[in-house]
């Protein structure tokens, strides 16, 4: 089969699964607030948890563009389900970008098969957007390091079996490390399971490390390369979160459009009123622009282009803002019905808000974009 045929075959399968399995579960997942392990197993069987993993390690070997298409399709129906794909990809990314051949062969096959779940532990109570303020420390000891500190807003901290943790190398300023811990492990604790506005089916935790031993063979890259590995991982993660936000916006606008076609006022469907049609047109245009920017960023990451960081930040910023705006206005187009849990719009709006915050707030994306823009101007 040609790559195009493989892509289309995968997308046909994903569309059928979304229609038959994801759509019927979306509202229950949000209401119950429980990680949907049934969907995780389904996605594992389809190979969706190993999309980004090369075939040599048991993955699908998909490029970022294919991952983008898959996430968009799922997110239009259920952000919690789409996040199973994006979170696993983020958890895998440090191993892909910073792992040795031995480490890749050790961890990637089980991660790609969905047999184990991966978590990405970067943010701390005093170090959110400012990663250089991290206080988690890897202290050198015989045979490896002792990891001490705490992390917040860690997705899957309570269910992952593999967690990449980022922290300082001893007392050295500006030297950071990335180490993989296999859970459960002595000294690791989940301190809190967060209660959130949205994304109820994706557990978010506070975790701590009390002298957790990290053997030398679990260190990614060379000691001191941790921040580089984290930032490389975030480039692809931002495109995936942008796709999540865009997918939510698409789903919300489609739901509103179907309502406008059916709902009549003053003797004709709401979809015939120009004021409402223009609002739909504006959002449809903005969502399409976001899609094109996401695709450009995905292509830049696949090509390992120097534009990848800039385009990923732009795409995440624009797509998640567009998705949030579309979800908010879509809710309003349903009037009082949009505010009811009988309809999906209030769930979509709550979930869309998270996408403007995670993987670096959209304010931080503007910092990254401006930094990259001025750096190019000085060249």
KEFIGU-302179 format. One record per residue (C-alpha): x, y, z; residue in one letter. Coordinates in Angstrom, 3 decimals. Each point is the difference from the previous one (the first is absolute). Layout:
N
{u = X	v = Y	w = Z	residu = A}
...
//
This chain:
379
{u = 0.000	v = 0.000	w = 0.000	residu = X}
{u = 1.116	v = 3.536	w = -0.697	residu = X}
{u = 0.432	v = 2.447	w = 2.919	residu = X}
{u = -3.131	v = 1.821	w = -1.181	residu = X}
{u = -1.996	v = -3.244	w = 0.069	residu = X}
{u = 1.294	v = -0.823	w = 3.470	residu = X}
{u = -0.983	v = 3.460	w = 1.223	residu = X}
{u = -3.484	v = -0.187	w = -1.489	residu = X}
{u = -0.525	v = -3.515	w = 1.344	residu = X}
{u = 0.950	v = 1.135	w = 3.487	residu = X}
{u = -2.271	v = 3.049	w = -0.196	residu = X}
{u = -2.959	v = -2.101	w = -1.174	residu = X}
{u = 0.497	v = -2.238	w = 3.018	residu = X}
{u = 0.336	v = 2.965	w = 2.375	residu = X}
{u = -3.154	v = 1.635	w = -1.358	residu = X}
{u = -1.983	v = -3.222	w = 0.482	residu = X}
{u = 1.321	v = -0.473	w = 3.536	residu = X}
{u = -0.796	v = 3.599	w = 0.917	residu = X}
{u = -3.544	v = -0.361	w = -1.336	residu = X}
{u = -0.739	v = -3.382	w = 1.564	residu = X}
{u = 2.014	v = -0.031	w = 3.218	residu = X}
{u = 1.217	v = 3.476	w = 0.975	residu = X}
{u = -3.110	v = 2.132	w = -0.589	residu = X}
{u = -2.218	v = -2.234	w = 2.191	residu = X}
{u = 2.559	v = 0.167	w = 2.860	residu = X}
{u = 0.933	v = 3.699	w = -0.031	residu = X}
{u = -2.647	v = 1.368	w = 2.365	residu = X}
{u = 0.379	v = -2.876	w = 2.473	residu = X}
{u = 3.776	v = 0.422	w = 0.169	residu = X}
{u = -0.412	v = 3.673	w = 0.859	residu = X}
{u = -2.761	v = -0.652	w = 2.543	residu = X}
{u = 1.664	v = -2.942	w = 1.754	residu = X}
{u = 3.477	v = 1.559	w = 0.118	residu = X}
{u = 1.736	v = -3.346	w = -0.461	residu = X}
{u = 2.803	v = -0.786	w = -2.424	residu = X}
{u = -1.619	v = -1.952	w = -2.897	residu = X}
{u = 2.136	v = -3.119	w = 0.015	residu = X}
{u = -2.362	v = -1.671	w = -2.474	residu = X}
{u = 0.840	v = 2.679	w = -2.559	residu = X}
{u = 3.691	v = -0.307	w = 0.866	residu = X}
{u = -0.151	v = -3.724	w = -0.791	residu = X}
{u = -1.877	v = 0.669	w = -3.229	residu = X}
{u = 2.550	v = 2.598	w = -1.128	residu = X}
{u = 2.835	v = -2.342	w = 0.998	residu = X}
{u = -1.427	v = -2.749	w = -2.209	residu = X}
{u = -0.109	v = 2.464	w = -2.910	residu = X}
{u = 3.609	v = 1.094	w = 0.529	residu = X}
{u = -0.959	v = 3.571	w = 0.853	residu = X}
{u = 2.119	v = 0.139	w = 3.146	residu = X}
{u = 3.116	v = -0.641	w = -2.032	residu = X}
{u = -0.685	v = 2.332	w = -2.923	residu = X}
{u = 3.238	v = 1.957	w = 0.433	residu = X}
{u = 2.162	v = -3.055	w = 0.723	residu = X}
{u = 2.076	v = -1.341	w = -2.923	residu = X}
{u = -0.934	v = -3.436	w = -1.307	residu = X}
{u = 3.392	v = -1.339	w = 1.127	residu = X}
{u = -1.213	v = 0.371	w = 3.595	residu = X}
{u = -3.486	v = -1.370	w = -0.563	residu = X}
{u = -1.770	v = 3.238	w = -0.824	residu = X}
{u = -2.056	v = 1.240	w = -2.913	residu = X}
{u = 2.752	v = 2.240	w = -1.339	residu = X}
{u = -2.397	v = 2.849	w = -0.755	residu = X}
{u = 1.204	v = 3.495	w = -0.739	residu = X}
{u = -1.319	v = 3.039	w = 1.852	residu = X}
{u = -2.532	v = 0.717	w = -2.738	residu = X}
{u = -1.657	v = -3.388	w = 0.453	residu = X}
{u = -0.028	v = 0.450	w = 3.774	residu = X}
{u = -1.602	v = 3.403	w = -0.540	residu = X}
{u = -2.808	v = -1.508	w = -2.083	residu = X}
{u = -0.699	v = -2.751	w = 2.547	residu = X}
{u = -0.143	v = 2.401	w = 2.951	residu = X}
{u = -2.287	v = 2.400	w = -1.881	residu = X}
{u = -2.479	v = -2.772	w = -0.800	residu = X}
{u = -0.208	v = -1.289	w = 3.567	residu = X}
{u = 0.015	v = 3.422	w = 1.694	residu = X}
{u = -3.042	v = 1.154	w = -1.975	residu = X}
{u = -1.972	v = -2.631	w = 1.927	residu = X}
{u = 1.828	v = -0.332	w = 3.343	residu = X}
{u = 3.015	v = 1.931	w = 1.236	residu = X}
{u = 0.633	v = -2.495	w = 2.807	residu = X}
{u = 0.338	v = -2.826	w = -2.519	residu = X}
{u = 2.216	v = 2.035	w = -2.333	residu = X}
{u = 2.215	v = 0.816	w = 2.959	residu = X}
{u = 0.798	v = -3.702	w = 0.380	residu = X}
{u = 1.834	v = 0.273	w = -3.318	residu = X}
{u = 1.646	v = 3.373	w = 0.677	residu = X}
{u = 1.078	v = -0.763	w = 3.566	residu = X}
{u = 1.593	v = -3.307	w = -0.962	residu = X}
{u = 1.811	v = 1.765	w = -2.832	residu = X}
{u = 1.316	v = 2.675	w = 2.389	residu = X}
{u = 1.119	v = -2.627	w = 2.493	residu = X}
{u = 1.810	v = -1.904	w = -2.747	residu = X}
{u = 1.645	v = 3.088	w = -1.551	residu = X}
{u = 2.927	v = 0.385	w = 2.462	residu = X}
{u = 1.014	v = -3.605	w = -0.637	residu = X}
{u = -0.208	v = 0.543	w = -3.755	residu = X}
{u = 1.971	v = 3.265	w = 0.128	residu = X}
{u = 2.482	v = -0.810	w = 2.756	residu = X}
{u = 0.137	v = -3.752	w = 0.429	residu = X}
{u = 2.832	v = -2.284	w = -1.040	residu = X}
{u = -0.608	v = -2.974	w = -2.262	residu = X}
{u = -0.003	v = -2.274	w = 3.041	residu = X}
{u = -2.535	v = 2.203	w = 1.797	residu = X}
{u = -2.260	v = 0.181	w = -3.026	residu = X}
{u = -0.058	v = -3.769	w = -0.354	residu = X}
{u = -0.610	v = -0.338	w = 3.722	residu = X}
{u = -3.022	v = 2.289	w = 0.337	residu = X}
{u = -1.530	v = 0.827	w = -3.365	residu = X}
{u = -1.521	v = -3.368	w = -1.016	residu = X}
{u = -2.237	v = -0.209	w = 3.086	residu = X}
{u = -0.865	v = 3.698	w = -0.244	residu = X}
{u = -0.830	v = -0.283	w = -3.695	residu = X}
{u = -2.234	v = -2.999	w = 0.691	residu = X}
{u = -1.815	v = 1.910	w = 2.732	residu = X}
{u = 0.972	v = -2.649	w = 2.541	residu = X}
{u = 1.580	v = 2.736	w = 2.127	residu = X}
{u = -0.944	v = 3.664	w = 0.277	residu = X}
{u = 2.454	v = 2.900	w = 0.052	residu = X}
{u = 0.052	v = 3.216	w = 1.994	residu = X}
{u = 1.992	v = 3.229	w = -0.477	residu = X}
{u = 1.007	v = 1.718	w = 3.276	residu = X}
{u = 1.298	v = 3.530	w = -0.554	residu = X}
{u = -2.141	v = 2.621	w = 1.781	residu = X}
{u = 0.606	v = 0.825	w = 3.665	residu = X}
{u = -1.855	v = 2.112	w = 2.601	residu = X}
{u = 2.466	v = 2.858	w = -0.564	residu = X}
{u = 1.044	v = -0.794	w = -3.556	residu = X}
{u = -2.784	v = 0.025	w = -2.537	residu = X}
{u = 0.888	v = 1.937	w = -3.107	residu = X}
{u = 3.458	v = 0.790	w = 1.426	residu = X}
{u = 1.540	v = -3.450	w = -0.247	residu = X}
{u = 3.398	v = 1.309	w = 1.070	residu = X}
{u = -1.422	v = 0.561	w = 3.497	residu = X}
{u = -0.407	v = -3.733	w = 0.586	residu = X}
{u = 0.992	v = -1.180	w = 3.474	residu = X}
{u = -0.301	v = -3.751	w = -0.513	residu = X}
{u = 3.545	v = -1.359	w = 0.286	residu = X}
{u = 1.919	v = -3.017	w = -1.273	residu = X}
{u = 2.809	v = -0.564	w = 2.536	residu = X}
{u = 2.898	v = -2.183	w = -1.257	residu = X}
{u = 0.517	v = -3.208	w = 1.982	residu = X}
{u = 1.698	v = -3.330	w = -0.710	residu = X}
{u = -1.599	v = -1.564	w = -3.063	residu = X}
{u = -2.311	v = 2.889	w = -0.784	residu = X}
{u = -1.901	v = 2.838	w = 1.649	residu = X}
{u = -2.405	v = 0.674	w = 2.858	residu = X}
{u = -3.024	v = 1.973	w = -1.158	residu = X}
{u = -1.641	v = 2.375	w = 2.482	residu = X}
{u = -2.725	v = 2.592	w = -0.603	residu = X}
{u = -3.601	v = 0.411	w = -1.091	residu = X}
{u = -2.004	v = 0.582	w = -3.151	residu = X}
{u = -3.498	v = 1.366	w = -0.671	residu = X}
{u = -2.544	v = -0.273	w = -2.823	residu = X}
{u = 1.403	v = -3.381	w = -0.985	residu = X}
{u = -2.359	v = -1.864	w = -2.292	residu = X}
{u = -0.299	v = -3.724	w = 0.772	residu = X}
{u = 2.280	v = 0.253	w = 3.033	residu = X}
{u = -2.246	v = -2.536	w = 1.735	residu = X}
{u = -0.333	v = -2.526	w = -2.841	residu = X}
{u = 3.222	v = 0.185	w = -2.047	residu = X}
{u = 2.630	v = -2.702	w = 0.255	residu = X}
{u = 2.766	v = 2.049	w = -1.639	residu = X}
{u = 0.682	v = 3.611	w = 0.974	residu = X}
{u = 2.671	v = 2.339	w = -1.363	residu = X}
{u = 0.978	v = 2.498	w = 2.681	residu = X}
{u = 1.935	v = 3.219	w = -0.603	residu = X}
{u = 2.089	v = 1.718	w = 2.641	residu = X}
{u = 3.282	v = 1.647	w = 0.921	residu = X}
{u = 3.302	v = -1.852	w = 0.006	residu = X}
{u = 1.169	v = 0.348	w = 3.598	residu = X}
{u = 0.707	v = 3.604	w = 0.917	residu = X}
{u = 1.102	v = 1.038	w = -3.483	residu = X}
{u = -1.795	v = 3.066	w = -1.327	residu = X}
{u = -1.285	v = -0.439	w = -3.533	residu = X}
{u = 0.696	v = -3.751	w = -0.110	residu = X}
{u = -3.118	v = -2.134	w = -0.319	residu = X}
{u = -0.627	v = -3.694	w = -0.314	residu = X}
{u = -2.681	v = -2.320	w = -1.317	residu = X}
{u = -0.407	v = -3.358	w = 1.688	residu = X}
{u = -2.516	v = -2.793	w = -0.470	residu = X}
{u = -1.556	v = -1.671	w = 3.026	residu = X}
{u = -2.034	v = -3.186	w = -0.182	residu = X}
{u = -3.015	v = 0.047	w = 2.283	residu = X}
{u = -0.670	v = -0.965	w = 2.671	residu = X}
{u = 3.364	v = 0.752	w = 1.569	residu = X}
{u = 1.100	v = 0.654	w = 3.578	residu = X}
{u = -0.124	v = 3.694	w = 0.898	residu = X}
{u = -2.610	v = 0.979	w = -2.611	residu = X}
{u = -3.348	v = 1.280	w = 1.217	residu = X}
{u = -3.177	v = 1.363	w = -1.549	residu = X}
{u = -0.917	v = 2.808	w = 2.398	residu = X}
{u = -3.166	v = 1.246	w = -1.606	residu = X}
{u = -2.457	v = -0.736	w = -2.797	residu = X}
{u = -1.189	v = 3.354	w = -1.319	residu = X}
{u = -3.661	v = 0.933	w = -0.487	residu = X}
{u = -0.254	v = 1.984	w = -3.224	residu = X}
{u = -2.449	v = 2.113	w = -1.956	residu = X}
{u = 0.210	v = -2.339	w = -2.976	residu = X}
{u = 1.909	v = -2.988	w = -1.411	residu = X}
{u = -1.535	v = -2.107	w = 2.748	residu = X}
{u = 1.038	v = -3.288	w = -1.596	residu = X}
{u = 3.690	v = 0.924	w = -0.026	residu = X}
{u = 1.446	v = -0.200	w = 3.533	residu = X}
{u = 2.302	v = 2.845	w = 1.063	residu = X}
{u = 2.193	v = -0.408	w = 3.063	residu = X}
{u = 2.501	v = 1.490	w = 2.386	residu = X}
{u = 2.909	v = -2.385	w = 0.583	residu = X}
{u = 3.141	v = -0.028	w = 2.110	residu = X}
{u = 3.347	v = -1.796	w = 0.025	residu = X}
{u = 1.740	v = -0.836	w = 3.257	residu = X}
{u = 3.517	v = -1.125	w = -0.941	residu = X}
{u = -1.259	v = -2.173	w = -2.844	residu = X}
{u = 2.911	v = -1.952	w = -1.472	residu = X}
{u = 0.534	v = 0.566	w = -3.733	residu = X}
{u = 2.698	v = -2.336	w = -1.373	residu = X}
{u = 2.442	v = 1.324	w = -2.570	residu = X}
{u = -1.635	v = -2.122	w = -2.698	residu = X}
{u = -3.262	v = 1.926	w = 0.515	residu = X}
{u = 1.511	v = 3.429	w = -0.720	residu = X}
{u = -1.006	v = 1.396	w = -3.393	residu = X}
{u = 2.821	v = 1.624	w = -1.936	residu = X}
{u = 3.018	v = 1.307	w = 1.837	residu = X}
{u = -0.390	v = 1.636	w = 3.422	residu = X}
{u = -0.715	v = 3.655	w = -0.719	residu = X}
{u = -2.058	v = -0.620	w = -3.168	residu = X}
{u = -3.352	v = -0.233	w = 1.751	residu = X}
{u = -1.347	v = 3.398	w = -0.994	residu = X}
{u = 0.808	v = -0.590	w = -3.666	residu = X}
{u = -1.891	v = -3.300	w = 0.102	residu = X}
{u = -2.968	v = 1.649	w = 1.726	residu = X}
{u = -0.218	v = 2.848	w = -2.510	residu = X}
{u = 0.279	v = -2.351	w = -2.980	residu = X}
{u = -2.819	v = -2.086	w = 1.438	residu = X}
{u = -2.149	v = 3.077	w = 0.524	residu = X}
{u = 0.212	v = 1.006	w = -3.673	residu = X}
{u = -1.868	v = -3.117	w = -1.105	residu = X}
{u = -2.202	v = 0.134	w = 3.089	residu = X}
{u = -1.138	v = 3.500	w = -0.871	residu = X}
{u = -1.102	v = -1.068	w = -3.457	residu = X}
{u = -1.943	v = -2.889	w = 1.529	residu = X}
{u = -1.684	v = 2.270	w = 2.573	residu = X}
{u = -0.760	v = 2.463	w = -2.787	residu = X}
{u = -1.693	v = -2.852	w = -1.849	residu = X}
{u = -1.973	v = -0.849	w = 3.115	residu = X}
{u = -1.209	v = 3.598	w = 0.321	residu = X}
{u = -0.810	v = 0.242	w = -3.685	residu = X}
{u = -1.836	v = -3.328	w = 0.068	residu = X}
{u = -2.167	v = 1.188	w = 2.882	residu = X}
{u = -0.790	v = 3.206	w = -1.920	residu = X}
{u = -0.933	v = -1.963	w = -3.108	residu = X}
{u = -2.260	v = -2.323	w = 1.959	residu = X}
{u = -1.684	v = 2.870	w = 1.808	residu = X}
{u = -0.634	v = 1.970	w = -3.188	residu = X}
{u = -1.417	v = -3.091	w = -1.729	residu = X}
{u = -2.325	v = -0.659	w = 2.950	residu = X}
{u = -1.215	v = 3.605	w = -0.126	residu = X}
{u = -0.464	v = -0.193	w = -3.760	residu = X}
{u = -2.187	v = -3.096	w = 0.264	residu = X}
{u = -2.108	v = 1.768	w = 2.609	residu = X}
{u = -0.406	v = 3.085	w = -2.197	residu = X}
{u = -1.216	v = -2.166	w = -2.877	residu = X}
{u = -2.679	v = -1.601	w = 2.159	residu = X}
{u = -1.128	v = 2.817	w = 2.290	residu = X}
{u = -2.661	v = 2.311	w = -1.432	residu = X}
{u = -0.890	v = 3.497	w = 1.149	residu = X}
{u = -2.475	v = 2.331	w = -1.669	residu = X}
{u = -0.850	v = -2.614	w = -2.597	residu = X}
{u = 3.449	v = -0.961	w = -1.306	residu = X}
{u = 3.130	v = -1.833	w = 1.144	residu = X}
{u = 2.543	v = 2.024	w = 1.954	residu = X}
{u = 2.587	v = -0.997	w = -2.604	residu = X}
{u = -1.698	v = 2.319	w = -2.480	residu = X}
{u = 0.629	v = 3.148	w = 2.043	residu = X}
{u = 2.917	v = 1.964	w = -1.405	residu = X}
{u = 1.321	v = 1.173	w = 3.363	residu = X}
{u = 0.413	v = -3.587	w = 1.177	residu = X}
{u = 1.358	v = -1.199	w = -3.342	residu = X}
{u = 2.688	v = 2.693	w = 0.089	residu = X}
{u = 1.046	v = -1.084	w = 3.513	residu = X}
{u = 0.349	v = -3.588	w = -1.221	residu = X}
{u = 1.959	v = 1.200	w = -3.048	residu = X}
{u = 2.454	v = 1.964	w = 2.137	residu = X}
{u = 0.714	v = -2.946	w = 2.290	residu = X}
{u = 0.251	v = -2.454	w = -2.893	residu = X}
{u = 2.588	v = 2.260	w = -1.632	residu = X}
{u = 2.021	v = 0.371	w = 3.165	residu = X}
{u = -0.057	v = -3.740	w = 0.692	residu = X}
{u = 1.204	v = -0.704	w = -3.534	residu = X}
{u = 2.837	v = 2.497	w = 0.431	residu = X}
{u = 0.942	v = -1.742	w = 3.241	residu = X}
{u = 0.054	v = -3.347	w = -1.785	residu = X}
{u = 2.363	v = 1.303	w = -2.666	residu = X}
{u = 2.337	v = 1.449	w = 2.635	residu = X}
{u = -0.018	v = -3.272	w = 1.936	residu = X}
{u = 0.823	v = -1.900	w = -3.185	residu = X}
{u = 2.913	v = 2.346	w = -0.723	residu = X}
{u = 1.318	v = -0.522	w = 3.541	residu = X}
{u = -0.379	v = -3.787	w = -0.314	residu = X}
{u = 1.945	v = 0.037	w = -3.267	residu = X}
{u = 2.743	v = 2.110	w = 1.582	residu = X}
{u = 0.345	v = -2.470	w = 2.894	residu = X}
{u = 0.124	v = -2.966	w = -2.386	residu = X}
{u = 2.699	v = 1.790	w = -2.014	residu = X}
{u = 1.893	v = 0.988	w = 3.200	residu = X}
{u = -0.113	v = 3.545	w = -1.277	residu = X}
{u = 1.369	v = 2.949	w = 1.945	residu = X}
{u = -3.500	v = 1.487	w = -0.352	residu = X}
{u = -1.574	v = -2.790	w = 2.062	residu = X}
{u = 0.014	v = 1.758	w = 3.384	residu = X}
{u = -1.390	v = 3.254	w = -1.394	residu = X}
{u = -2.718	v = -1.689	w = -2.061	residu = X}
{u = -0.962	v = -2.375	w = 2.812	residu = X}
{u = -0.490	v = 2.925	w = 2.382	residu = X}
{u = -1.999	v = 1.933	w = -2.610	residu = X}
{u = -2.141	v = -3.021	w = -0.807	residu = X}
{u = -0.722	v = -0.806	w = 3.637	residu = X}
{u = -0.891	v = 3.611	w = 0.769	residu = X}
{u = -2.218	v = 0.562	w = -3.034	residu = X}
{u = -1.723	v = -3.390	w = -0.062	residu = X}
{u = -0.891	v = -0.152	w = 3.684	residu = X}
{u = -1.271	v = 3.592	w = 0.003	residu = X}
{u = -2.058	v = -0.720	w = -3.118	residu = X}
{u = -1.361	v = -3.181	w = 1.547	residu = X}
{u = -0.963	v = 1.739	w = 3.230	residu = X}
{u = -1.715	v = 2.858	w = -1.831	residu = X}
{u = -1.908	v = -2.404	w = -2.237	residu = X}
{u = -1.138	v = -2.111	w = 2.958	residu = X}
{u = -1.134	v = 3.074	w = 1.940	residu = X}
{u = -1.996	v = 1.473	w = -2.869	residu = X}
{u = -1.392	v = -3.413	w = -0.964	residu = X}
{u = -1.409	v = -0.349	w = 3.506	residu = X}
{u = -1.613	v = 3.428	w = -0.326	residu = X}
{u = -1.607	v = -0.936	w = -3.315	residu = X}
{u = -2.021	v = -2.667	w = 1.792	residu = X}
{u = -1.280	v = 2.534	w = 2.512	residu = X}
{u = -1.134	v = -1.597	w = 3.247	residu = X}
{u = 0.420	v = -3.483	w = -1.438	residu = X}
{u = 3.715	v = 0.587	w = -0.422	residu = X}
{u = 0.292	v = 0.458	w = 3.761	residu = X}
{u = -1.583	v = -3.382	w = 0.721	residu = X}
{u = 1.933	v = -3.219	w = 0.447	residu = X}
{u = -2.484	v = -1.661	w = -2.354	residu = X}
{u = 2.051	v = 1.574	w = -2.792	residu = X}
{u = 3.785	v = -0.315	w = -0.493	residu = X}
{u = 0.821	v = 3.714	w = -0.277	residu = X}
{u = 0.566	v = 0.776	w = 3.678	residu = X}
{u = 2.374	v = -2.982	w = 0.252	residu = X}
{u = 1.858	v = 1.072	w = -3.120	residu = X}
{u = 0.390	v = 3.560	w = 1.261	residu = X}
{u = 1.416	v = -1.204	w = 3.349	residu = X}
{u = 2.418	v = -2.355	w = -1.711	residu = X}
{u = 1.075	v = 2.627	w = -2.556	residu = X}
{u = 1.127	v = 2.348	w = 2.763	residu = X}
{u = 2.612	v = -2.478	w = 1.204	residu = X}
{u = 1.675	v = 0.009	w = -3.413	residu = X}
{u = 0.861	v = 3.692	w = 0.347	residu = X}
{u = 1.909	v = -0.828	w = 3.189	residu = X}
{u = 1.781	v = -3.354	w = -0.377	residu = X}
{u = 3.331	v = -0.526	w = -1.813	residu = X}
{u = 0.875	v = 3.597	w = 0.818	residu = X}
{u = -2.679	v = 2.652	w = 0.426	residu = X}
{u = -0.904	v = 2.018	w = -3.050	residu = X}
{u = 1.680	v = 2.991	w = 1.595	residu = X}
{u = 3.236	v = -2.002	w = 0.060	residu = X}
{u = -0.526	v = -0.944	w = -3.637	residu = X}
{u = 0.084	v = 3.725	w = -0.758	residu = X}
{u = 3.297	v = 0.274	w = 1.883	residu = X}
{u = 1.434	v = -2.855	w = -2.087	residu = X}
{u = -1.308	v = 1.468	w = -3.265	residu = X}
{u = 1.417	v = 3.462	w = 0.725	residu = X}
{u = 3.362	v = -1.463	w = 1.038	residu = X}
{u = 0.244	v = -2.046	w = -3.176	residu = X}
{u = -1.171	v = 2.927	w = -2.154	residu = X}
{u = 2.629	v = 2.411	w = 1.365	residu = X}
{u = 2.710	v = -2.662	w = -0.251	residu = X}
{u = -0.769	v = -0.393	w = -3.718	residu = X}
{u = 0.002	v = 3.787	w = -0.436	residu = X}
{u = 3.514	v = 0.238	w = 1.461	residu = X}
{u = 1.430	v = -2.594	w = -2.397	residu = X}
//
